[in-house]
Amino acid sequence: MNNPYDILLKPFVTEKSMLQIERENKIWFIVNEKATRNQIKKAVENISGMKVEDVNIMRDKEGKKAIVKIAKSFSAEELATKLGIF
């Protein structure tokens, strides 16, 4: 899994995730079930050109989700705009 688009399947958008983009500089993705934290971090950095501070993983009935915290020197809102969320 070297292609970032095989790791990051799509952005996950809910009211809660939108608030986290604005307030906490975090963005949510639905990711491949076999992806690791490091693979997710590198994929987001490759796609966005931004530095990732932290990656949290969550699993539920919809699949595996990653909550990615973008470094303070960058903006999650800018990434969300690039991805077409806003």
N, C-alpha and C positions, 0 to 999 in steps of 0.2 A: 504494500500500500504506500507507494511513493507519491501518487497524485493527490494534491490537497483536496480535490473535488470528490475523490473516493472516500476521504475521511470525513469531511464536512458535507453532509447531505443537503441540509437547508437550514436557514435561520428559523428559530422557534419564536413566534410572536404571540404574546398575550398581553393583557393589561399590566400584569405584574412585570413581565420582561421589559416592557416599554418604560416603566418607572425605573427599573434598574439601569437601563441605558442612560437615562437622564440624570439620575441621582448618584449612582454608584460606579458608573463607567464600566458596566458589565454588559455582555451580550450573550444570548443563548443560541445554541445550535443543536439540531438533531444530528447525531454522528453515527458512524459505522459501529456496529456492535463490537468489533474486534480492535477498535482504535484505542491507543493508550494515551495517557495525559501528554506525554512528550510529543507524540505524533500530532495530537490536536493543537498543541502550542505551536509547533513548527508550521502546520498547515495555515493557521490564522495569521502568523507572521509573514508567511510567503504570499498569501492572498492580499493582505492589507498593507504590508510594509510597516506595520506598527509593532511595538514591543508588547508582549504579553507578560503580565505580572503573575497570574495564577490561573489554574484550571481546576474546576470542581466537576465531578461526574455524578450524574443522577440517573437512575433507571426507574421506569414505570411502564404502564401498559402501552404507551406510545413508542417506547424504545429507549435508547440510550441518549441522554442529553448532556451537553457540556455547557457549563456556565463559565465564560471566559472573562477575566478581569484584565482590562487594557491598562497599560502603564499610564500614570498621571500626566505625562508629557504628551499623550495622544488623546483623542476623543472617540469614545464608542459611538457617539452620535454621527460623527463623520463616516465611520465604518458602516453604520446602519444605512446612511444615505447612499453610500457606494453599492450596498447590497440591495437597495430598493425597498427597504423597510419603511422609510419615511416618504 
